[in-house]
Amino acid sequence: MQIARVVGTTISEAKHASLNGLKLLLIQMYLNDGKTTDGFPLIAMDMFGARVGDSVIVSSDSELTKDLSPEGTTPLRWCVLGIQD
């Protein structure tokens, strides 16, 4: 699990069937200081209603992502586990 910042949302006209109806977020991981973002934005599946600017807890556990997907399989790697207070 890692902490990331939501920097935006994304949409797609052509996508894998498992992504229909899912909210997709653009996230950037925080460095160890918890204040500075680093790296390229990543796409994460959101089931909790996170908004731009929120700090979220994310995981790259592929089995968890598949379990949360309505189709039971997905090409996504990252999923939001919760919103940090």
Contact map, one row per residue, 1 for C-alpha under 8 A:
1110000000000000000000000000000000000000000000000000000011110000000000000000000000000
1111000000000000000000000000110000000000000000000000000011100000000000000000000000000
1111100000000000000000000000110001000000000000000000001111000000000000000000000000000
0111110000000000000000000011110000001000000000000000001111000000000000000000000000000
0011111000000000000000000011110000001000000000000001111100000000000000000000000000000
0001111100000000000000001111000000000000000000000111111100000000000000000000000000000
0000111110000000000000001111000000000000100000000001100000000000000000000000000000000
0000011111000000000000001110000000000000000000000011000000000000000000000000000000000
0000001111100000000000111100000000000000000000000001000000000000000000000000000000000
0000000111110000000000011100000000000000000000000000000000000000000000000000000000000
0000000011111000000000010000000000000000000000000000000000000000000000000000000000000
0000000001111110000000000000000000000000000000000000000000000000000000000000000000000
0000000000111110000000000000000000000000000000000000000000000000000000000000000000000
0000000000011111000000000000000000000000000000000000000000000000000000000000000000000
0000000000011111101100000000000000000000000000000000000000000000000000000000000000000
0000000000000111111100000000000000000000000000000000000000000000000000000110000000000
0000000000000011111100000000000000000000000000000000000000000000000000100000000000000
0000000000000001111100000000000000000000000000000000000000000000000011111100000000000
0000000000000011111111000000000000000000000000000000000000000000000010000100000000000
0000000000000011111111000000000000000000000000000000000000000000000000000000000000000
0000000000000000001111100000000000000000000000000000000000000000000000000000000000000
0000000000000000001111110000000000000000000011100000000000000000000000000000000000000
0000000010000000000011111000000000000000000011100000000000000000000000000000000000000
0000000011100000000001111100000000000000001111000000000000000000000000000000000000000
0000011111000000000000111110000000000000011111000000000000000000000000000000000000000
0000011111000000000000011111000000000000111100000000000000000000000000000000000000000
0001111100000000000000001111100000000000111100000000000000000000000000000000000000000
0001111000000000000000000111110000001111110000000000000000000000000000000000000000000
0111100000000000000000000011111000001110100000000000000000000000000000000000000000000
0111100000000000000000000001111111111100000000000000000000000000000000000000000000000
0000000000000000000000000000111111111100000000000000000000000000000000000000000000000
0000000000000000000000000000011111000000000000000000000000000000000000000000000000000
0000000000000000000000000000011111110000000000000000000000000000000000000000000000000
0010000000000000000000000000011111111000000000000000000000000000000000000000000000000
0000000000000000000000000000011011111000000000000000000000000000000000000000000000000
0000000000000000000000000000011011111100000000000000000000000000000000000000000000000
0001100000000000000000000001111001111110000000000000000000000000000000000000000000000
0000000000000000000000000001111000011111000000000000000000000000000000000000000000000
0000000000000000000000000001100000001111100000000000000000000000000000000000000000000
0000000000000000000000000001000000000111110000000000000000000000000000000000000000000
0000001000000000000000000111100000000011111000000000000000000000000000000000000000000
0000000000000000000000001111000000000001111100000000000000000000000000000000010000000
0000000000000000000000011110000000000000111110000000000000000000000000000001010000000
0000000000000000000000011110000000000000011111000000000001000000000000000001111100000
0000000000000000000001111000000000000000001111100000000000000000000000000001011100000
0000000000000000000001111000000000000000000111111100000000000000000000000000001100000
0000000000000000000001100000000000000000000011111000000000000000000000000000000100000
0000000000000000000000000000000000000000000001111100000000000000000000000000000111100
0000000000000000000000000000000000000000000001111110000000000000000000000000000000000
0000010000000000000000000000000000000000000001011111010100000000000000000000000000100
0000010100000000000000000000000000000000000000001111110000000000000000000000000000000
0000111110000000000000000000000000000000000000000111110000000000000000000000000000000
0000111000000000000000000000000000000000000000000011111000000000000000000000000000000
0000110000000000000000000000000000000000000000000111111100000000000000000000000000110
0011110000000000000000000000000000000000000000000000111110000000000000000000000000111
0011110000000000000000000000000000000000000000000100011111000000000000000000000111110
1111000000000000000000000000000000000000000000000000001111100000000000000000000111110
1111000000000000000000000000000000000000000100000000000111110000000000000000011111000
1100000000000000000000000000000000000000000000000000000011111000000000000000011110000
1000000000000000000000000000000000000000000000000000000001111100100000000000111000000
0000000000000000000000000000000000000000000000000000000000111111100000000000110000000
0000000000000000000000000000000000000000000000000000000000011111110000000001110000000
0000000000000000000000000000000000000000000000000000000000001111111000000000000000000
0000000000000000000000000000000000000000000000000000000000001111111100000000000000000
0000000000000000000000000000000000000000000000000000000000011111111110001101111000000
0000000000000000000000000000000000000000000000000000000000000111111110111100000000000
0000000000000000000000000000000000000000000000000000000000000011111111011000000000000
0000000000000000000000000000000000000000000000000000000000000001111111010000000000000
0000000000000000011000000000000000000000000000000000000000000000111111111100000000000
0000000000000000010000000000000000000000000000000000000000000000001111111000000000000
0000000000000000110000000000000000000000000000000000000000000000010011111100000000000
0000000000000000010000000000000000000000000000000000000000000000011111111100000000000
0000000000000000010000000000000000000000000000000000000000000000111011111110000000000
0000000000000001011000000000000000000000000000000000000000000000110010111111000000000
0000000000000001000000000000000000000000000000000000000000000000000000001111100000000
0000000000000000000000000000000000000000001110000000000000000100100000000111111000000
0000000000000000000000000000000000000000000100000000000000011100100000000011111000000
0000000000000000000000000000000000000000011110000000000001111100100000000001111100000
0000000000000000000000000000000000000000000111000000000001110000100000000001111110000
0000000000000000000000000000000000000000000111110000000111100000000000000000011111100
0000000000000000000000000000000000000000000000010000000111100000000000000000001111100
0000000000000000000000000000000000000000000000010000000111000000000000000000000111110
0000000000000000000000000000000000000000000000010100011110000000000000000000000111111
0000000000000000000000000000000000000000000000000000011110000000000000000000000001111
0000000000000000000000000000000000000000000000000000001000000000000000000000000000111
